């Protein structure tokens, strides 16, 4: 029986299923432009994701200090093997807004068992 690390694949999928929550996704609007900036609109879909390990950081920017952070997650592939999210989709987790930077297929691109997600906190509308 194949597994992920030392854990059988079926057990990993069950753990993910038991810990997922549905998140509404937003995507970049077609009407975004260099003049008006990037706008995000409801994508009209939700994704079942297991998000965890939020990290908070502060960084100094021209206008002062700004909170930044990251978030990790995993999800199961769709029936066709693709990720249920796209890079740059945005979602709310707690009181914060995050953007999906990357969905990494594991263990292989051609036949993923799970997708590892890397998200970063975003501040919309300027500082």
N, C-alpha and C positions, 0 to 999 in steps of 0.2 A: 504494500500500500504506500503510495507516494504521500508526502507530507510537506509542510512548510517548516523548515528547521527540523525539530524532532517531534512536532505536533502533527498528527494526521490531518490531511486536507479537510475532511468532513468536519472535524472538531473545530478547526479554525473558522470555517464558514458559519458554523452554528454560533460560535462566540460573537462573530461580527453581526449576524442576524439578530441576536438577542440584545445587542447594545446599540443598534442603529436608531436614528431619529430621522424624520423627514424634514428636509430643508428646502425652502423655496429658493430657486436660483434666478439671478438677474444676469443679463448679458449686455454687452455694449450696443447701444442704439445705432441703427443705420443712419440716423440724423446727426450723429456726432461729427464735429468738424474741428479744424484747427482754430476757428474763430470762437466757437461756443464751448469748446472743451469736450471731454468725453462724458457722455450721459449713459446711464444704465437703466434698462427697463426690465420689467418682469418677463422672464423667459417662458412662463406659462407651464413650467414643469417643476416637479420636486424630485429630489434625489435622496435615497436612503443612505446615510453616511454615519460612520462611527467616528466622531471627532473627539480628540483628547489632547492632553498636555499643552494647554495654552501657556505661552511665555510672555511676560511683559518686560519691556525695556524702555528706556528713555534716550532720546538723542537730541542733541543741540542743533537747531535750525536757525536760519536768519531771524525769524520772528520770536525766538525763545526756545523753550523746551517742548518737545512733542512726544507723546506716548506712542510707542510702536510695539509690535509683537508678532508672534507667530503661533501657528496651530498645526497640529499633526492630525492625520486621520487615515482611515482605510474604508474601502467599499468593495462590494462584489461587482464583477463585470455584468453587463447586460447579457441577454441571451445570445447576441452575436459576438460577444467577447470584448466589446468596446467599453470604455469607461462611461458611467452615467453623467459625468461632468466634463466640461471643456476648460482648458486653460483660460484664465481671466474671467471665468464666471465669478460672481460675488454672492455672498450669503451672510446672514446675521447669525452670530453665535453669542449667546448671552446678550450683553449690551454693546457688543463690538461688531464691526463690519470687517469681513475677510475676503481676500481674493485668492482663488486657486492658482498657484504658480505652476504646479506640475502634478500630473497623475502618472505615477510610475508603475508599469505593469510588473507583477511578480508571479512566478519566477521567470517568465519569458514574455516577450512582446507578442509572439504568435499564439500563445496559449496561456493567458494569465489566469491565476487562481484568485488573486486579489489585486487591487490597485492601492498603492500607498499614496496618500495625498499630502502635499506641502502647501500650506496657506500662509499668507502674510496679512497683517492688519492694515487696513487702508483708512485714510481720513478723506471723506468726500467733501467737496465744496470749499476746499482751502483750509488754511490754518487760522 
